[in-house]
Amino acid sequence: MANGGPVEHGYPHLDTVRASVTALYKRLSYDTVHTFATSVAPADVAFADADDLHLGAQRVAREMVRHYRLPDARMIVGFREMTHAANVELAAGPEYFIELNDRFRTHRRDIGAALAHEVMHVYLHRLDLSFPGTRDTEILTDTAAAYLGAGWLLLDAYREDGASSQKLGYLTPEEFGYVLAKRALVFGEDPSVWFTSPQAYTAYAKGMELALRDGRQPPLTAAGWAGRRRYARDRRHAQDRRLLRLRVRRPRAAARLLPLPDLPPAHQGAGPGPGTGPLRAVPNGAGVRHLGPGEAEHPESLCLARPCRARVEG
């Protein structure tokens, strides 16, 4: 937590942020991630000065538990003097003890932001999802909270002016804006309407610029030879499967019947000869003709719908 000190800007953790989003999809699956399409509502984490401190903190913690789908988890929130903004004791559960900085006794509107980060620690702990090193795991926690719908509170807690500054979390404001923009592009949700901090809106706009730039980049620009070959193979196979599905779904064309040539009636002929006998199919589908004198009618020869290879012994 930056409180009065300088706030880091830019994208110093961008690679870890992108790896965190990838790890979420791998661990949770696409369908599970999309169950978080709705963010935490501002009204559900609102904290008025007239509210009881401890009861209000428990209420906000329960809302985070509900949002992260941790129905059997119970958060016990306390306050004490400490250096960091908050801390959570990761145990077997179902009870988890969260300690908040005493500063939140008077800055109650930011309690939801602190609990969004700490309860996400519990969520990732139950998933057994972490990165090597404390720093990268904290970045994973901030990224997951923002991408799964509660981290907009962390960006909204960022405030900076000429006299003081405040920021919660381990990501820079622009990195929070980048993750929220990625989420907005996927779910069609604009979190900027909930911001109460002008600086948060500016950071979100910068993050959106980078997120949109990502969508314009050609794929695999930094991949090696093997990665490009594998991508080309997978893309070709995906296209082949798509074409196959289209062919299966396409209705079969109706059978095309060729008109038979006009033939004179049998009684108009001068006698037995060409043009007076029954029709038979010529091998290889060359056409139709009448049986000549002495030619026996063979059942297998009467296959006008497709080429016939039957032989008739005269």
KOLTIDO-465642 format. One line per field, with one value per atom (N, C-alpha, C): residue number from 1; atom name; x, y, z. Coordinates in steps of 0.1 Angstrom, whole numbers, plus 2048, in hexadecimal, padded with zeros to 3 digits. Example, Ala and Ser with C-alpha at 12.3 -4.5 7.8 and 13.67 -1.06 7.14 Angstrom:
BEGIN
pos = 1  1  1  2  2  2
site = N  CA  C  N  CA  C
X = 884  87B  884  880  889  881
Y = 7C7  7D3  7DF  7EA  7F5  800
Z = 84E  84E  84E  847  847  84F
end
This chain:
BEGIN
pos = 1  1  1  2  2  2  3  3  3  4  4  4  5  5  5  6  6  6  7  7  7  8  8  8  9  9  9  10  10  10  11  11  11  12  12  12  13  13  13  14  14  14  15  15  15  16  16  16  17  17  17  18  18  18  19  19  19  20  20  20  21  21  21  22  22  22  23  23  23  24  24  24  25  25  25  26  26  26  27  27  27  28  28  28  29  29  29  30  30  30  31  31  31  32  32  32  33  33  33  34  34  34  35  35  35  36  36  36  37  37  37  38  38  38  39  39  39  40  40  40  41  41  41  42  42  42  43  43  43  44  44  44  45  45  45  46  46  46  47  47  47  48  48  48  49  49  49  50  50  50  51  51  51  52  52  52  53  53  53  54  54  54  55  55  55  56  56  56  57  57  57  58  58  58  59  59  59  60  60  60  61  61  61  62  62  62  63  63  63  64  64  64  65  65  65  66  66  66  67  67  67  68  68  68  69  69  69  70  70  70  71  71  71  72  72  72  73  73  73  74  74  74  75  75  75  76  76  76  77  77  77  78  78  78  79  79  79  80  80  80  81  81  81  82  82  82  83  83  83  84  84  84  85  85  85  86  86  86  87  87  87  88  88  88  89  89  89  90  90  90  91  91  91  92  92  92  93  93  93  94  94  94  95  95  95  96  96  96  97  97  97  98  98  98  99  99  99  100  100  100  101  101  101  102  102  102  103  103  103  104  104  104  105  105  105  106  106  106  107  107  107  108  108  108  109  109  109  110  110  110  111  111  111  112  112  112  113  113  113  114  114  114  115  115  115  116  116  116  117  117  117  118  118  118  119  119  119  120  120  120  121  121  121  122  122  122  123  123  123  124  124  124  125  125  125  126  126  126  127  127  127  128  128  128  129  129  129  130  130  130  131  131  131  132  132  132  133  133  133  134  134  134  135  135  135  136  136  136  137  137  137  138  138  138  139  139  139  140  140  140  141  141  141  142  142  142  143  143  143  144  144  144  145  145  145  146  146  146  147  147  147  148  148  148  149  149  149  150  150  150  151  151  151  152  152  152  153  153  153  154  154  154  155  155  155  156  156  156  157  157  157  158  158  158  159  159  159  160  160  160  161  161  161  162  162  162  163  163  163  164  164  164  165  165  165  166  166  166  167  167  167  168  168  168  169  169  169  170  170  170  171  171  171  172  172  172  173  173  173  174  174  174  175  175  175  176  176  176  177  177  177  178  178  178  179  179  179  180  180  180  181  181  181  182  182  182  183  183  183  184  184  184  185  185  185  186  186  186  187  187  187  188  188  188  189  189  189  190  190  190  191  191  191  192  192  192  193  193  193  194  194  194  195  195  195  196  196  196  197  197  197  198  198  198  199  199  199  200  200  200  201  201  201  202  202  202  203  203  203  204  204  204  205  205  205  206  206  206  207  207  207  208  208  208  209  209  209  210  210  210  211  211  211  212  212  212  213  213  213  214  214  214  215  215  215  216  216  216  217  217  217  218  218  218  219  219  219  220  220  220  221  221  221  222  222  222  223  223  223  224  224  224  225  225  225  226  226  226  227  227  227  228  228  228  229  229  229  230  230  230  231  231  231  232  232  232  233  233  233  234  234  234  235  235  235  236  236  236  237  237  237  238  238  238  239  239  239  240  240  240  241  241  241  242  242  242  243  243  243  244  244  244  245  245  245  246  246  246  247  247  247  248  248  248  249  249  249  250  250  250  251  251  251  252  252  252  253  253  253  254  254  254  255  255  255  256  256  256  257  257  257  258  258  258  259  259  259  260  260  260  261  261  261  262  262  262  263  263  263  264  264  264  265  265  265  266  266  266  267  267  267  268  268  268  269  269  269  270  270  270  271  271  271  272  272  272  273  273  273  274  274  274  275  275  275  276  276  276  277  277  277  278  278  278  279  279  279  280  280  280  281  281  281  282  282  282  283  283  283  284  284  284  285  285  285  286  286  286  287  287  287  288  288  288  289  289  289  290  290  290  291  291  291  292  292  292  293  293  293  294  294  294  295  295  295  296  296  296  297  297  297  298  298  298  299  299  299  300  300  300  301  301  301  302  302  302  303  303  303  304  304  304  305  305  305  306  306  306  307  307  307  308  308  308  309  309  309  310  310  310  311  311  311  312  312  312  313  313  313  314  314  314
site = N  CA  C  N  CA  C  N  CA  C  N  CA  C  N  CA  C  N  CA  C  N  CA  C  N  CA  C  N  CA  C  N  CA  C  N  CA  C  N  CA  C  N  CA  C  N  CA  C  N  CA  C  N  CA  C  N  CA  C  N  CA  C  N  CA  C  N  CA  C  N  CA  C  N  CA  C  N  CA  C  N  CA  C  N  CA  C  N  CA  C  N  CA  C  N  CA  C  N  CA  C  N  CA  C  N  CA  C  N  CA  C  N  CA  C  N  CA  C  N  CA  C  N  CA  C  N  CA  C  N  CA  C  N  CA  C  N  CA  C  N  CA  C  N  CA  C  N  CA  C  N  CA  C  N  CA  C  N  CA  C  N  CA  C  N  CA  C  N  CA  C  N  CA  C  N  CA  C  N  CA  C  N  CA  C  N  CA  C  N  CA  C  N  CA  C  N  CA  C  N  CA  C  N  CA  C  N  CA  C  N  CA  C  N  CA  C  N  CA  C  N  CA  C  N  CA  C  N  CA  C  N  CA  C  N  CA  C  N  CA  C  N  CA  C  N  CA  C  N  CA  C  N  CA  C  N  CA  C  N  CA  C  N  CA  C  N  CA  C  N  CA  C  N  CA  C  N  CA  C  N  CA  C  N  CA  C  N  CA  C  N  CA  C  N  CA  C  N  CA  C  N  CA  C  N  CA  C  N  CA  C  N  CA  C  N  CA  C  N  CA  C  N  CA  C  N  CA  C  N  CA  C  N  CA  C  N  CA  C  N  CA  C  N  CA  C  N  CA  C  N  CA  C  N  CA  C  N  CA  C  N  CA  C  N  CA  C  N  CA  C  N  CA  C  N  CA  C  N  CA  C  N  CA  C  N  CA  C  N  CA  C  N  CA  C  N  CA  C  N  CA  C  N  CA  C  N  CA  C  N  CA  C  N  CA  C  N  CA  C  N  CA  C  N  CA  C  N  CA  C  N  CA  C  N  CA  C  N  CA  C  N  CA  C  N  CA  C  N  CA  C  N  CA  C  N  CA  C  N  CA  C  N  CA  C  N  CA  C  N  CA  C  N  CA  C  N  CA  C  N  CA  C  N  CA  C  N  CA  C  N  CA  C  N  CA  C  N  CA  C  N  CA  C  N  CA  C  N  CA  C  N  CA  C  N  CA  C  N  CA  C  N  CA  C  N  CA  C  N  CA  C  N  CA  C  N  CA  C  N  CA  C  N  CA  C  N  CA  C  N  CA  C  N  CA  C  N  CA  C  N  CA  C  N  CA  C  N  CA  C  N  CA  C  N  CA  C  N  CA  C  N  CA  C  N  CA  C  N  CA  C  N  CA  C  N  CA  C  N  CA  C  N  CA  C  N  CA  C  N  CA  C  N  CA  C  N  CA  C  N  CA  C  N  CA  C  N  CA  C  N  CA  C  N  CA  C  N  CA  C  N  CA  C  N  CA  C  N  CA  C  N  CA  C  N  CA  C  N  CA  C  N  CA  C  N  CA  C  N  CA  C  N  CA  C  N  CA  C  N  CA  C  N  CA  C  N  CA  C  N  CA  C  N  CA  C  N  CA  C  N  CA  C  N  CA  C  N  CA  C  N  CA  C  N  CA  C  N  CA  C  N  CA  C  N  CA  C  N  CA  C  N  CA  C  N  CA  C  N  CA  C  N  CA  C  N  CA  C  N  CA  C  N  CA  C  N  CA  C  N  CA  C  N  CA  C  N  CA  C  N  CA  C  N  CA  C  N  CA  C  N  CA  C  N  CA  C  N  CA  C  N  CA  C  N  CA  C  N  CA  C  N  CA  C  N  CA  C  N  CA  C  N  CA  C  N  CA  C  N  CA  C  N  CA  C  N  CA  C  N  CA  C  N  CA  C  N  CA  C  N  CA  C  N  CA  C  N  CA  C  N  CA  C  N  CA  C  N  CA  C  N  CA  C  N  CA  C  N  CA  C  N  CA  C  N  CA  C  N  CA  C  N  CA  C  N  CA  C  N  CA  C  N  CA  C  N  CA  C  N  CA  C  N  CA  C  N  CA  C  N  CA  C  N  CA  C  N  CA  C  N  CA  C  N  CA  C  N  CA  C  N  CA  C  N  CA  C  N  CA  C  N  CA  C  N  CA  C  N  CA  C  N  CA  C  N  CA  C  N  CA  C  N  CA  C  N  CA  C  N  CA  C  N  CA  C  N  CA  C  N  CA  C  N  CA  C  N  CA  C  N  CA  C  N  CA  C  N  CA  C  N  CA  C  N  CA  C  N  CA  C  N  CA  C  N  CA  C  N  CA  C  N  CA  C  N  CA  C  N  CA  C  N  CA  C  N  CA  C  N  CA  C  N  CA  C  N  CA  C  N  CA  C  N  CA  C  N  CA  C  N  CA  C  N  CA  C  N  CA  C  N  CA  C  N  CA  C  N  CA  C  N  CA  C  N  CA  C  N  CA  C  N  CA  C  N  CA  C
X = 809  800  809  807  80E  805  80B  803  80C  80A  812  81F  824  830  82E  838  837  82F  827  820  827  82A  830  826  82A  822  828  820  825  821  829  826  832  838  844  841  834  831  828  829  81F  820  82D  82E  828  829  823  814  80F  801  7FB  801  7FC  7FD  808  809  7FE  7FA  7F0  7E2  7DF  7D2  7D2  7DD  7DE  7DC  7E3  7E2  7D3  7CC  7BE  7B6  7B7  7B0  7B4  7C1  7C5  7C0  7C0  7BC  7AD  7A5  797  78F  794  78D  786  783  77C  76F  767  75A  759  762  762  765  76F  772  766  75F  753  747  748  73E  740  74B  74E  74B  741  73E  739  734  72E  738  73B  745  73D  745  73F  739  72D  725  72A  72B  72F  726  719  710  712  717  719  726  72E  73A  73B  730  730  731  738  73B  739  72E  72C  733  736  73C  734  727  71E  71D  722  721  72B  727  730  73C  748  754  756  754  756  74B  73F  734  734  738  739  744  74F  75B  757  74F  74B  741  739  72F  736  740  747  74F  755  75C  753  747  73D  73A  739  736  742  74E  759  759  756  755  74A  73F  734  739  73F  743  74E  757  761  75D  750  74A  752  752  758  74E  743  738  73B  745  747  753  758  763  75D  763  75F  76B  769  773  771  77B  77B  785  77F  787  78A  796  79B  7A3  7A7  7AF  7BB  7C6  7D2  7DC  7E5  7F0  7FA  7FC  805  80B  815  81B  813  80F  808  7F9  7F2  7E4  7DC  7DF  7D7  7DF  7DA  7E1  7D6  7D8  7CF  7D7  7D2  7D8  7D2  7DA  7D6  7D7  7CC  7CC  7C3  7C0  7B7  7A9  7A5  797  78E  781  77A  77B  781  783  790  790  79C  79C  7A8  7A9  7B0  7A9  7AE  7B0  7BC  7C0  7C1  7BA  7BB  7C3  7C9  7D1  7C7  7CC  7C4  7BF  7C7  7C3  7B5  7B0  7A3  798  79B  791  78B  793  78E  78D  792  791  789  77C  774  770  770  76B  775  781  78B  78C  784  784  781  777  774  780  788  794  79E  7A0  7AA  7A4  797  792  791  790  790  79D  7A8  7B5  7B7  7B4  7B6  7AD  7A1  798  79C  7A2  7A7  7B3  7BB  7C5  7C0  7B4  7AE  7A9  7A4  79F  7AA  7B5  7C0  7C7  7C6  7CC  7C4  7B7  7AF  7B0  7B4  7B6  7C4  7CD  7DB  7E2  7DF  7E4  7ED  7FA  803  80F  817  823  82F  83B  847  84A  84C  850  844  846  83B  836  83F  83C  833  837  82E  821  820  814  80A  810  808  803  80B  806  7FB  7FD  7F2  7E5  7E6  7DA  7D3  7DB  7D5  7CE  7D5  7D0  7C3  7C3  7B7  7AC  7AE  7A3  79D  7A6  7A1  79A  79F  799  78C  78B  77F  774  776  76B  76B  776  776  781  78B  797  795  789  787  787  784  785  793  79C  7AB  7AF  7AB  7AF  7A8  79B  794  79A  7A1  7A8  7B4  7B8  7C4  7C0  7C6  7C4  7D2  7D4  7E0  7DE  7E4  7E4  7F1  7F2  7FF  804  7FA  7FE  7FF  7F7  7F7  7F5  7F6  7F3  7F0  7E8  7E4  7E2  7E6  7E4  7E5  7DB  7DB  7DF  7E5  7E8  7F7  7FB  809  80A  7FF  800  800  805  805  7F6  7F3  7E5  7E3  7ED  7EB  7E9  7F0  7EF  7E1  7DC  7CE  7C4  7C7  7BE  7BF  7CB  7CD  7C5  7C6  7BE  7AF  7AB  79C  798  7A1  79D  79C  7A5  7A4  797  793  787  77B  77C  771  76F  77A  779  773  775  770  761  75D  750  747  74C  744  73F  748  744  74D  748  750  751  75C  75D  75F  762  766  75A  74E  742  741  749  749  754  75D  769  765  76A  769  776  780  78D  790  793  797  7A3  7AD  7B9  7B7  7AD  7AA  7A4  79C  797  7A2  7AC  7B7  7BF  7C2  7CA  7C3  7B5  7AD  7AE  7AD  7AE  7BB  7C6  7D3  7D4  7CF  7CF  7C7  7BC  7B3  7BB  7C3  7CB  7D4  7DB  7E4  7DD  7D1  7C9  7C4  7C0  7BC  7C8  7D3  7DF  7E3  7E1  7E4  7DC  7CF  7C6  7CB  7D3  7D8  7E5  7EB  7F8  7F7  800  800  804  7FE  801  80F  814  821  82D  82D  838  845  843  84F  851  84A  84B  856  85C  866  861  86A  867  85D  860  857  849  848  83B  833  839  832  82D  835  831  826  826  81B  80E  810  804  7FE  806  801  7FA  800  7FA  7EC  7EB  7DF  7D4  7D9  7CF  7CA  7D3  7CE  7C4  7C7  7BE  7B1  7B1  7A4  79C  7A3  79B  796  79D  798  78C  78C  781  774  777  76C  766  76E  769  761  766  75F  751  750  743  73A  73F  736  731  739  735  72A  72C  722  715  715  709  702  709  703  6F9  6ED  6E3  6E8  6E6  6EA  6E2  6E9  6E2  6D9  6CE  6C5  6CB  6C8  6CE  6C9  6D3  6D1  6CE  6C2  6BE  6BF  6C7  6C9  6BE  6B9  6AE  6B3  6AA  6AD  6AB  6B3  6B1  6A4  69E  692  694  68D  68E  681  681  675  66E  660  659  65D  65B  65F  658  64B  643  647  64F  653  65F  666  672  66F  679  677  677  67B  67C  686  68A  693  6A1  6A6  6B2  6B5  6BF  6C2  6B6  6B3  6A9  69B  69A  68D  68D  697  697  696  696  696  6A3  6A2  6AE  6B8  6C5  6CE  6D9  6E0  6EB  6F8  6FF  70C  716  720  72B  731  736  73C  733  726  71C  71D  720  721  714  709  6FC  6F2  6E8  6DE  6DC  6D8  6D5  6CB  6C6  6BD  6C5  6BF  6C5  6C3  6CE  6CE  6C8  6C7  6C2  6CB  6C6  6CE  6D4  6D2  6D8  6CE  6D3  6CA  6CA  6BE  6BC  6C1  6CB  6D1  6CD  6C8  6C3  6CE  6DA  6E5  6E8  6E3  6E6  6DD  6D2  6C8  6CB  6D7  6DB  6DE  6D4  6D6  6DB  6D9  6DD  6EB  6F4  702  709  716  71D  71C  71A  718  723  728  733  72E  721  71C  71E  722  724  718  713  708  70D  70B  70F  704  707  6FE  6FC
Y = 7F4  800  80C  815  822  82C  832  83B  848  852  85E  85D  851  850  850  84F  84F  843  845  83A  836  829  824  824  828  828  820  81E  816  808  800  7F1  7E9  7EA  7E2  7D3  7CF  7C1  7BB  7C1  7BD  7AE  7A9  79B  792  795  78D  78F  79A  79D  794  794  78B  77D  779  76B  767  771  76E  76C  774  772  764  760  753  748  74A  73F  73E  749  748  740  742  73A  72B  729  71B  714  71B  714  713  71E  71E  719  71A  717  723  724  72F  731  726  727  72C  728  72D  73B  740  74E  756  751  759  758  751  752  75F  766  773  77E  77D  788  794  794  79F  7A3  7AF  7B4  7B7  7B9  7BD  7CA  7CB  7D8  7E2  7EF  7F8  7F9  7F7  7F7  7EC  7E1  7D5  7D7  7E0  7E2  7F0  7F7  805  805  80F  80F  81D  820  82E  830  83C  840  83C  83C  839  82A  821  813  80E  804  7FE  7F9  7FB  7F8  7E9  7E1  7D3  7CC  7CF  7C9  7CC  7D9  7DD  7D5  7D3  7CC  7BD  7B7  7A9  7A8  7B2  7B2  7B3  7BC  7BD  7B0  7AA  79E  793  792  788  78A  796  799  794  796  791  782  77B  76D  768  76F  76B  76D  778  77B  771  76D  763  755  753  745  73D  742  73B  73A  732  732  72D  724  71E  725  730  738  743  744  74F  758  765  76E  776  776  77D  789  795  7A1  7A9  7AD  7B5  7C0  7C9  7D5  7D6  7DA  7DC  7E5  7EA  7F3  7EA  7ED  7E4  7ED  7E7  7EE  7ED  7E1  7DE  7E2  7E1  7E5  7DA  7CE  7C3  7B6  7AC  79F  794  788  77D  771  769  75D  752  74C  741  734  72E  722  718  70D  703  707  711  716  70D  710  71A  728  72A  738  73E  74A  751  75F  762  76F  779  784  78F  79B  7A1  7AD  7B9  7C4  7D0  7DB  7E3  7EE  7F7  7FC  806  812  815  821  81F  813  811  814  816  81A  828  830  83D  83F  835  835  828  829  81D  819  823  820  818  816  80E  800  7FD  7EF  7E5  7E8  7DE  7DB  7E5  7E2  7D9  7DC  7D3  7C5  7C3  7B6  7AF  7B6  7B0  7A9  7AF  7A8  79D  79F  794  788  78A  77E  777  77E  777  76F  772  76A  75C  75D  750  748  74F  748  741  748  742  737  738  72E  721  722  716  710  718  713  70D  710  70C  712  71F  726  731  731  73B  73C  746  747  746  743  742  750  752  75F  767  76E  776  781  788  793  78F  784  780  77B  774  76F  77B  786  791  798  798  79D  795  787  77E  781  784  786  793  79E  7AA  7A8  7A1  79F  797  78C  784  78B  793  79B  7A5  7AB  7B5  7AE  7A2  79C  794  790  789  792  79F  7A8  7B0  7AF  7B6  7C0  7BF  7C8  7D6  7D9  7E8  7F0  7EA  7F1  7F5  7EC  7EF  7FB  7FC  808  814  813  81F  824  81B  820  828  829  831  840  848  856  85D  868  86F  87E  886  894  89A  8A7  8AD  8AB  8A9  8A8  89A  890  882  879  86C  861  855  84C  840  836  82A  81F  812  809  7FC  7F1  7E7  7DC  7DD  7D3  7D3  7D7  7D8  7DC  7EC  7F1  800  803  810  814  810  812  80F  800  7F8  7E9  7E5  7EB  7E8  7EC  7F7  7FC  7F2  7ED  7E3  7D6  7D1  7C4  7C7  7D2  7D5  7D7  7DD  7DF  7D2  7C8  7BB  7B4  7B6  7B0  7B7  7C4  7CB  7C7  7C4  7C0  7B2  7AA  79C  79C  7A3  7A2  7AD  7B7  7C3  7CB  7CD  7D4  7E0  7EB  7F7  7FB  7F8  7FB  80A  812  820  828  823  82B  82A  820  81F  826  82C  832  83F  841  84E  856  850  856  85B  867  86C  865  863  85C  84E  847  839  839  843  844  846  84E  851  844  83D  831  826  826  81C  81F  82C  830  82C  82E  82A  81B  813  805  800  807  803  805  810  812  806  801  7F6  7E9  7E7  7DB  7DB  7E6  7E7  7E5  7EA  7E8  7D9  7D2  7C4  7BD  7C1  7BB  7BD  7C8  7CB  7C5  7BE  7B8  7AB  7A8  79B  790  784  77A  774  770  768  771  77E  786  783  77E  77B  76C  764  755  750  745  73F  737  731  729  71E  717  70C  711  71C  721  725  72C  730  724  719  70D  706  706  700  708  715  71D  71B  71B  719  70B  701  6F4  6F3  6F9  6F9  702  70D  715  70E  707  6FF  6F4  6ED  6E3  6E8  6F4  6FA  6FE  703  707  6FB  6F0  6E3  6DE  6DF  6DA  6E3  6F0  6F9  6F6  6F4  6F0  6E3  6D9  6CD  6CF  6D7  6DA  6E0  6E9  6F0  6E6  6DD  6D3  6CA  6C6  6BD  6C4  6D1  6D8  6DC  6DD  6E1  6D6  6D9  6CF  6C9  6BC  6B5  6BA  6BD  6C1  6B6  6BA  6B1  6AA  69D  696  69C  69E  6A4  699  699  68F  695  68E  693  68E  696  692  688  67E  674  679  674  679  674  67C  679  66D  662  656  654  64F  64C  640  63F  633  627  61C  60F  60C  610  60C  614  620  627  622  619  613  60A  607  5FE  5F0  5ED  5DF  5DE  5D2  5D1  5D7  5DF  5E6  5F1  5F9  604  60D  611  61B  614  607  600  5F8  5F5  5EC  5F4  5EC  5F3  5FA  604  60C  603  605  600  60A  609  612  60D  616  613  614  60C  60D  61B  61F  62C  638  635  641  648  642  64A  64E  648  64C  640  641  636  632  626  622  616  612  607  5FA  5EF  5E2  5DE  5D9  5D4  5C6  5C1  5B4  5AA  5A0  596  59A  5A6  5AA  5A8  5A1  59E  5A9  5AB  5B5  5B0  5B7  5B3  5BC  5B7  5C0  5CA  5C6  5CF  5DA  5D9  5E3  5EF  5ED  5F8  601  608  611  61E  626  633  63E  63C  646  648  63E  63F  636  637  62F  620  618  60A  602  5F8  5F0  5E2  5DF  5D2  5CE  5C2  5BC  5B4  5B4  5AD  5A3  597  58D  58B  58E  58E  57F
Z = 800  800  800  7F6  7F5  7FC  807  80F  811  808  80A  802  7FE  7F6  7E8  7E0  7D1  7CC  7C2  7BC  7AF  7AD  7A1  795  78A  77E  773  768  75D  75E  757  756  759  765  769  76B  76D  770  765  759  74E  74B  74A  746  751  75D  768  768  765  764  759  74D  742  746  74C  750  75B  763  76D  766  75C  755  74F  749  742  74D  758  763  768  768  76D  763  756  74C  74D  74F  74F  75B  767  773  775  770  772  767  75B  74E  749  73C  736  73C  73E  743  751  759  767  768  760  760  75C  752  74E  757  762  76D  775  773  77A  771  768  75F  765  771  778  784  784  78E  79C  7A6  7B3  7B1  7B6  7B5  7BF  7BC  7C6  7D2  7D0  7DC  7E6  7E1  7EA  7F2  7EF  7F8  7FD  7FC  801  810  815  824  829  82F  834  842  845  851  85D  85B  867  869  860  862  86D  874  87E  876  87C  875  873  87E  87D  875  878  871  862  85F  851  84A  851  84A  848  851  850  844  843  838  82A  829  81C  81A  824  822  81D  823  81E  80F  80B  7FD  7F4  7F9  7F1  7F1  7FB  7FC  7F2  7F2  7E8  7DA  7D7  7C9  7C4  7CD  7C9  7CA  7CD  7CE  7D9  7E5  7F0  7FB  7F9  802  810  811  81E  825  820  826  82F  83B  844  847  844  846  854  85C  868  867  867  864  871  872  87E  879  882  87F  889  883  88C  885  88C  886  87F  872  86A  85F  859  84D  841  83E  832  833  828  828  82F  82D  833  832  839  83A  83C  836  838  83C  846  84A  842  839  831  838  83C  843  83C  842  83C  83A  843  842  84B  84A  842  847  853  859  855  851  84D  854  859  861  858  857  84F  858  857  85F  856  859  851  859  852  857  85F  86A  872  86A  860  858  852  850  84A  854  860  86A  866  860  85B  84C  845  836  832  836  835  827  81E  811  809  80E  807  80E  817  81D  813  80A  800  7F7  7F4  7EB  7F2  7FF  806  808  80A  80B  7FE  7F3  7E6  7E3  7E8  7E6  7F0  7FC  806  804  801  7FE  7F2  7E8  7DC  7E0  7EA  7EF  7F3  7FA  7FE  7F2  7E9  7DD  7D5  7D3  7CC  7D5  7E2  7EB  7EA  7E9  7E7  7D9  7CF  7C2  7C1  7CB  7CA  7BE  7BC  7B1  7B7  7B3  7B7  7AE  7AF  7A7  7B0  7AB  7B3  7B8  7C5  7CB  7CF  7DA  7E0  7D7  7D0  7C8  7BC  7B5  7AA  7AF  7BA  7BF  7C3  7C8  7CB  7BE  7B4  7A7  7A1  7A3  79F  7A6  7B3  7BB  7B7  7B5  7B0  7A2  799  78C  78C  794  795  79B  7A5  7AB  7A1  799  78F  783  77F  773  777  783  787  78E  78D  78F  79C  7A5  7B1  7B2  7A8  7A9  7A5  79F  79C  7A9  7B4  7C1  7C4  7C1  7C3  7BB  7AF  7A7  7AC  7B0  7B5  7C2  7C9  7D5  7D3  7C6  7C2  7C1  7CA  7C9  7CB  7C4  7C4  7C1  7C9  7C6  7CA  7CA  7CD  7DC  7E5  7F3  7F8  7F2  7F8  7EC  7EF  7E6  7ED  7E6  7EC  7E1  7E3  7D9  7E0  7DD  7E3  7D8  7DD  7D3  7CE  7C7  7C2  7B3  7AC  79E  79E  793  791  78D  78E  78A  77B  773  764  762  76A  769  76E  778  77C  771  76B  760  754  752  747  749  755  758  758  75D  75C  74E  746  738  731  734  72E  732  73E  743  73C  73A  734  725  71E  710  70F  719  719  71D  728  72D  729  722  71E  72A  734  740  742  745  747  755  75C  76B  76D  763  766  76B  769  76E  77D  784  792  799  792  798  79F  7AB  7B2  7B1  7AD  7AC  79E  79B  78E  789  792  78E  789  78F  78B  77D  779  76C  761  765  75C  75A  765  764  75C  75D  755  746  743  735  72F  736  731  730  739  738  72C  729  71E  711  710  704  702  70C  70A  707  70D  70B  6FC  6F7  6E9  6E0  6E4  6DB  6DB  6E6  6E5  6DB  6D9  6CF  6C1  6BF  6B1  6AE  6B7  6B5  6AE  6A4  69D  6A7  6A5  6AF  6AD  6B9  6B9  6B4  6B7  6B2  6BA  6C6  6CE  6CF  6C8  6C9  6C0  6C4  6BC  6B0  6A9  69D  6A0  6AB  6AF  6B3  6BA  6BE  6B2  6A8  69C  694  693  68C  693  6A0  6A7  6A6  6A6  6A4  696  68C  67E  67D  683  683  68A  696  69D  696  690  688  67C  675  669  66D  678  67D  681  688  68C  680  675  669  662  662  65C  663  671  678  676  674  671  664  65A  64D  64D  655  656  65C  667  66D  663  65B  651  647  643  639  63F  64C  652  654  657  659  64C  641  634  630  62C  627  61A  618  60C  600  5F5  5E9  5E4  5DF  5D9  5CD  5CB  5C0  5B3  5AA  59D  593  58D  583  575  56D  560  557  54E  545  53B  539  52F  521  518  50A  504  4FB  4F5  4EB  4ED  4E5  4DE  4D2  4CB  4D1  4D0  4D5  4CE  4D4  4CE  4C1  4C0  4B4  4A8  4AA  49F  498  49F  499  48D  485  47A  47E  48A  48E  499  49D  4A8  4A4  4AC  4AA  4B4  4B2  4BB  4BC  4C8  4CB  4CD  4CE  4CF  4DC  4E3  4EE  4FB  507  514  517  520  523  52C  52A  534  536  541  544  53E  538  532  53D  53E  549  549  555  557  556  555  555  548  53D  531  52B  52F  52A  52A  523  522  514  512  504  505  4FA  4F9  4F8  4FD  4FB  4EC  4E7  4D9  4D8  4CC  4CA  4D1  4D7  4DE  4EB  4F0  4FC  507  512  51D  527  52C  537  544  549  556  561  56C  577  57B  57B  580  577  56B  561  562  569  56A  575  575  580  57A  578  571  57A  588  591  593  590  592  588  586  57C  580  576  578  571  578  573  570  570  56D  55E  55C  54F  54B  53F  53A  52F  532  528  51D  511  506  501
end
